[in-house]
Amino acid sequence: VRAPRRLSPTAYVDGILSGDRIVLSRAISVVESDLPFDVDLTGHILEGILPHTGKSVRVGISGVPGAGKSTFIDALGVHLIQDRAEKVAVLSIDPSSQVSGGSILGDKTRMARLVSLEQAYIRPSPSRCHLGGVARRTRETMLVCEAAGFHNIIVETVGVGQSETAVKSMTDFFLLLLVAGAGDELQGIKRGIMEMVDAIAITKADGDNVHRANRARDDYRNALRLFPKGLDGWSPRVQTCSSLEGSGVKEVWETILEHQKLLTETGHFQARRRQQSLDWMNDLIQFGLEDLFKRHPEVQSRLASLTSEVRVGHLSAFSAARQLLKVFGGD
């Protein structure tokens, strides 16, 4: 049964490929939905647009709180549109509350210039407490935007620290934004991501902060030299930039293009894209198994009582999990 106010799969595909922004937004709403009929509809939409995907530059941007991710993306997007005449889609992931599940979804207010440009499309999505700093359907949303003709896809992640790793498996370039003078208390957060970055940008390199930003750039360059060069032959770069003044933003994008050129010439670009597809498949299998597990009648009937026993200490979490998995597996 088709959901109320849903279009046909063909109408969604045609609308996306023609660049209809209203249909694009409605299609992404379908993709993000967990309703059974929307999941089936998503499959038809993705099959229809898949031949028209894969031609964009996919960039994941992460950063510690206060690094100015949204402000940087605003400046970068304006550069891509006004200086390079390219379209850009920003998939901005907002953290969901562990208590209420709600999200602020306020990134558009921090991208004031970009949101006013017709060549830009900004889609805020709630993370729904999904680990990895991205929303559960970020990969699918990225493909929909590619099919709609956006040359550059930027994924702005939640920025919560070491759980922020899923973005690496779905983008071509992983950019970490840091701010000078944040203090040693953030070292633990950064250490978990340092080995995965393709570049680091020290933001807010303007005014009285220029000297601190340059010193931080040199410190991180020295730190990255301790890590072995990646198998793709790329050595991570460290640069400074100012989103307010626009300085250094163009140079960061040139680094991204240089990285793409190197990987394309060595064959690692297509290898990475193939791995992205495999990671996507494995994630979908994991999500599907979790949904099947939660909907299993026997699991549903025993989950509440076992949860209660674990909560009061009458049963170990290990034993409870084994019982539920045995029920699910039919043993």
C-alpha positions in Angstrom: 0.0 0.0 0.0 1.4 3.4 -1.0 1.9 5.8 1.8 -0.3 9.0 1.8 1.1 11.8 -0.4 3.8 9.6 -1.9 4.7 9.8 -5.6 5.3 6.8 -7.8 8.9 5.6 -8.0 9.2 6.8 -11.6 8.0 10.3 -10.6 10.6 10.5 -7.9 13.4 9.3 -10.2 12.3 11.7 -13.0 12.1 14.6 -10.6 15.5 13.9 -9.1 17.2 13.6 -12.5 15.6 16.9 -13.7 16.8 18.7 -10.6 13.4 19.4 -9.1 14.3 20.5 -5.6 10.8 19.8 -4.2 10.9 16.3 -5.4 14.5 16.0 -4.2 13.5 16.9 -0.7 10.5 14.6 -0.7 12.6 11.8 -2.0 15.1 12.3 0.8 12.2 12.2 3.3 11.3 8.8 1.9 14.9 7.6 2.1 15.1 8.7 5.8 11.8 7.0 6.7 11.8 3.7 8.5 8.2 2.9 7.5 8.0 -0.5 5.6 6.4 1.0 2.5 8.9 3.8 2.4 11.8 1.3 2.7 10.5 -0.5 -0.4 10.0 2.8 -2.2 13.5 3.8 -1.4 14.8 0.6 -3.0 13.0 1.5 -6.3 14.2 5.1 -6.2 17.9 4.1 -5.6 17.8 1.5 -8.4 16.4 4.1 -10.8 19.1 6.8 -10.0 22.1 4.6 -9.4 23.4 4.9 -13.0 23.5 8.6 -12.6 25.5 8.7 -9.4 29.2 8.6 -8.5 30.4 11.7 -10.4 30.7 14.1 -7.5 33.5 14.9 -5.1 32.5 13.5 -1.6 34.0 15.3 1.3 33.4 14.5 5.0 34.1 17.3 7.4 34.5 16.7 11.1 35.8 18.8 13.9 35.8 19.5 17.6 33.1 21.7 19.1 33.8 25.4 18.4 36.0 24.7 15.4 33.4 26.5 13.2 32.3 23.6 10.9 29.2 25.3 9.6 30.9 28.7 9.1 33.7 27.0 7.2 31.3 25.1 5.0 29.4 28.3 4.3 32.6 29.9 3.0 33.7 26.8 1.1 30.3 26.5 -0.6 30.2 30.1 -1.6 33.7 29.6 -3.2 32.6 26.5 -5.1 29.5 28.3 -6.5 30.8 31.8 -7.1 34.4 31.1 -8.1 34.1 27.7 -9.7 30.5 27.8 -10.9 29.7 24.4 -9.4 26.8 23.1 -7.4 27.1 21.9 -3.8 24.9 19.9 -1.6 25.5 20.0 2.2 24.3 17.1 4.3 24.4 18.5 7.8 24.0 16.0 10.6 22.6 17.4 13.9 23.0 15.4 17.1 19.8 13.9 18.5 19.0 14.0 22.2 19.6 10.6 23.9 16.6 11.5 26.1 13.9 13.0 23.8 15.4 12.0 20.4 14.9 15.5 19.2 17.3 17.6 17.2 17.9 21.4 16.8 18.5 21.2 13.0 19.8 24.7 13.1 22.7 24.6 10.7 21.0 26.6 8.0 21.1 29.6 10.3 24.9 29.3 10.4 25.2 29.1 6.6 23.5 32.4 5.9 25.2 33.1 2.6 25.1 29.6 1.2 21.4 29.0 2.0 20.5 32.0 -0.2 22.3 30.6 -3.3 20.2 28.6 -5.8 23.2 26.3 -6.7 23.3 25.1 -3.1 21.2 22.6 -1.4 21.4 22.2 2.4 19.7 19.2 4.1 19.9 19.0 7.9 19.1 15.5 9.2 18.9 14.2 12.8 21.6 11.6 13.7 18.9 9.7 15.8 21.7 8.8 18.1 23.4 6.7 15.3 27.1 6.2 16.0 29.6 7.4 13.5 28.7 11.0 13.5 26.4 10.6 10.5 22.7 9.8 10.1 21.6 6.3 9.3 20.6 7.1 5.7 23.5 9.5 4.8 24.8 7.3 2.1 21.5 7.0 0.4 20.9 10.8 0.7 24.3 11.4 -0.9 23.4 9.3 -3.9 20.1 11.1 -4.4 21.9 14.5 -4.4 24.5 13.2 -6.8 21.8 12.1 -9.2 20.2 15.6 -8.9 23.3 17.1 -10.4 25.3 18.3 -7.4 29.0 18.2 -8.3 30.2 18.4 -4.7 28.7 16.6 -1.7 29.8 17.8 1.8 28.9 15.8 4.8 29.1 17.8 8.0 29.2 15.3 10.9 28.1 15.7 14.5 31.6 16.2 15.8 31.4 14.0 18.9 34.9 12.6 18.9 36.2 9.0 18.4 32.8 7.6 17.3 33.1 9.9 14.3 34.5 7.3 11.9 31.7 6.2 9.6 32.2 9.3 7.5 35.6 8.0 6.4 33.9 4.9 4.8 31.5 7.0 2.6 33.6 9.9 1.4 36.6 10.5 -0.8 38.3 13.0 1.4 38.2 13.4 5.2 38.9 16.9 6.5 39.3 17.6 10.2 38.8 21.1 11.5 40.7 22.2 14.6 41.0 25.5 16.4 44.2 26.8 17.8 44.5 27.2 21.6 41.8 24.6 22.4 44.1 23.0 25.0 45.4 19.5 25.8 42.0 18.3 27.0 41.1 17.7 23.4 44.0 15.5 22.6 42.1 12.3 23.3 39.4 13.3 20.9 41.8 14.1 18.1 44.1 11.1 18.5 41.3 8.7 17.4 40.8 10.5 14.2 44.3 11.6 13.3 45.2 8.4 11.5 42.2 8.7 9.2 42.4 12.3 8.1 43.4 13.4 4.6 43.9 16.9 5.8 43.6 19.2 8.8 42.5 22.8 8.6 43.3 25.1 11.5 40.3 27.5 11.5 39.9 31.1 12.8 43.4 32.1 11.5 42.6 35.8 11.6 43.2 38.8 13.8 45.1 38.1 17.0 44.8 34.4 16.4 47.0 34.2 13.3 50.2 33.4 15.3 48.5 30.7 17.4 47.0 29.2 14.2 50.4 29.1 12.4 52.0 27.5 15.5 49.2 24.9 15.7 49.7 24.1 12.0 53.4 23.5 12.5 52.7 21.3 15.6 50.2 19.1 13.7 52.5 18.8 10.7 55.2 17.5 13.0 52.8 15.1 14.7 51.5 13.7 11.3 55.1 13.0 10.3 55.1 10.3 13.0 52.3 8.4 11.2 53.2 6.2 8.2 52.2 7.3 4.7 48.9 5.9 3.6 48.7 2.9 1.2 47.4 5.3 -1.5 50.6 7.4 -1.3 49.0 10.5 0.1 50.5 12.4 3.0 48.0 14.4 5.1 48.3 18.1 4.8 47.8 20.8 7.5 46.7 24.2 6.5 45.2 27.3 8.1 42.2 29.3 7.0 39.8 32.0 8.1 36.1 31.4 7.2 35.3 35.1 8.1 38.0 36.5 5.9 37.8 33.8 3.3 41.6 33.3 3.4 42.9 29.7 3.0 39.5 28.3 2.0 40.4 28.1 -1.7 43.7 26.4 -0.8 41.9 23.7 1.2 39.7 22.9 -1.8 42.7 22.8 -4.1 44.2 20.2 -1.7 41.1 18.1 -2.0 41.3 18.2 -5.8 45.0 17.4 -5.7 44.2 14.3 -3.5 41.5 13.2 -5.9 43.9 13.6 -8.9 46.6 11.5 -7.2 44.1 8.7 -6.2 42.6 8.7 -9.7 46.0 8.4 -11.4 47.1 5.5 -9.1 43.8 3.6 -9.2 43.0 4.1 -5.6 40.1 6.4 -6.2 37.9 3.7 -7.9 39.2 1.1 -5.3 37.9 3.4 -2.5 34.6 3.9 -4.2 34.2 0.1 -4.5 35.0 -0.3 -0.9 32.4 2.4 -0.1 29.8 0.3 -1.8 30.8 -2.8 0.2 30.7 -0.9 3.5 27.3 0.4 2.5 26.1 -3.1 1.9 27.5 -4.4 5.2 25.9 -1.5 7.1 22.5 -2.3 5.5 22.8 -5.9 6.5 23.6 -4.9 10.0 20.7 -2.5 10.2 18.4 -5.1 8.7 19.4 -7.8 11.1 18.9 -5.4 14.0 15.4 -4.6 12.8 14.5 -8.2 12.2 15.8 -9.1 15.7 13.7 -6.4 17.3 10.5 -7.4 15.4 11.0 -11.2 16.2 7.9 -12.3 18.2 9.8 -14.4 20.6 12.4 -11.7 21.2 9.6 -9.1 21.8 7.9 -11.4 24.3 11.0 -12.0 26.3 12.9 -8.8 25.9 11.1 -6.8 28.7 11.5 -9.5 31.3 15.2 -10.2 30.6 15.8 -6.4 30.5 14.3 -6.2 34.0 16.4 -9.1 35.3 19.6 -7.5 34.0 18.6 -4.1 35.4 18.2 -5.5 39.0 21.3 -7.7 38.7 19.6 -11.1 38.7 21.0 -12.0 35.3 24.1 -10.9 33.5 23.9 -9.0 30.3 26.0 -11.7 28.6 23.4 -14.4 29.5 20.5 -12.3 28.6 21.9 -11.5 25.2 22.7 -15.2 24.5 19.2 -16.2 25.4 17.7 -13.6 23.0 20.1 -14.5 20.2 19.3 -18.2 20.6 15.6 -17.4 20.4 16.2 -15.3 17.3 18.4 -18.0 15.7 15.8 -20.7 16.4 18.1 -22.8 18.6 
